[in-house]
Amino acid sequence: MSSEFFIMPRNQSVKVKNIIETVVSQKLPLNVGLFFEKYIIWYKENDRKKCGIGKQISLLRKDGKLSVPSHLIPLTLYENYRGRFENVIDSLENLNYKAKRLELKPRWRLAINLGAASVYETFLLLHRNYAVPIIPGSAVKGVAHHYAKKYEKLSENEIAKMFGTQNIKGEVIFFDALPIIDRNQDFIVLDVMNVHYRDYYEKGEVPGDWMNPNPIFFLTVEGIKFRFTVASKDEKMAEKAIELLKEALLTTGIGAKTSAGYGYFE
């Protein structure tokens, strides 16, 4: 484990909360992905036991802002990782692959993997080691494939050649999209969707204004660019793939809640 992370001495028995408060007060890097996934803050509300991401964020900062402080994320380690990733792409180019890159920024907010299994019933995909938001290559490939079939009207042979099928290997590689991060910018922010008629959805009761709204908090990403990368030994195919991907991200979006304006790029 890198010395840039705060490590609890084995010979000390200290409450996790005190450890986290020490990390925050000393502005040491913290794997916020593991923090949100493994350290859950429970509280009581109307005699019901609940957990909340808002409570989690309040432990990370005391100024009332609804975002994860960027200084807690080990950005130096992440930048080293991104450099190694670019070295891998360069190595592929030395093997006669043609790589195409694209940098885009969300118009507003981005919610990736919102429906994944989580104690909060919501989720945000963060890199397991570096705790930065990423867009997995499978999602990148999926949105380009959907756009190609629905809007570009490519032939089945063209789609199979580019994306592959169960029996054919696609000729284009779609990599994870990695963020380009400004160290002075908080980019993981708290958001909320407010379910007004929970009893209607859960119990089938007649909806009405007498029902209590049920706010559900979730994490989103805003304000940072992502670099998308594809590669193929066929340069024209790589160019076509990055073109399809760009149009898909601009016009159909990626991730959850695109119907509400999330996930569109500019």
Secondary structure as GFF3:
##gff-version 3
##sequence-region A 1 266
A	DSSP	alpha_helix	16	25	.	.	.	ID=ss1
A	DSSP	alpha_helix	32	38	.	.	.	ID=ss2
A	DSSP	beta_strand	42	45	.	.	.	ID=ss3
A	DSSP	beta_strand	48	51	.	.	.	ID=ss4
A	DSSP	alpha_helix	53	60	.	.	.	ID=ss5
A	DSSP	beta_strand	67	68	.	.	.	ID=ss6
A	DSSP	three_ten_helix	70	72	.	.	.	ID=ss7
A	DSSP	alpha_helix	75	94	.	.	.	ID=ss8
A	DSSP	beta_strand	98	104	.	.	.	ID=ss9
A	DSSP	beta_strand	109	110	.	.	.	ID=ss10
A	DSSP	alpha_helix	137	147	.	.	.	ID=ss11
A	DSSP	pi_helix	148	152	.	.	.	ID=ss12
A	DSSP	alpha_helix	156	163	.	.	.	ID=ss13
A	DSSP	beta_strand	173	174	.	.	.	ID=ss14
A	DSSP	beta_strand	178	180	.	.	.	ID=ss15
A	DSSP	beta_strand	188	195	.	.	.	ID=ss16
A	DSSP	alpha_helix	198	203	.	.	.	ID=ss17
A	DSSP	beta_strand	214	222	.	.	.	ID=ss18
A	DSSP	beta_strand	225	232	.	.	.	ID=ss19
A	DSSP	alpha_helix	235	251	.	.	.	ID=ss20
A	DSSP	three_ten_helix	258	260	.	.	.	ID=ss21
###
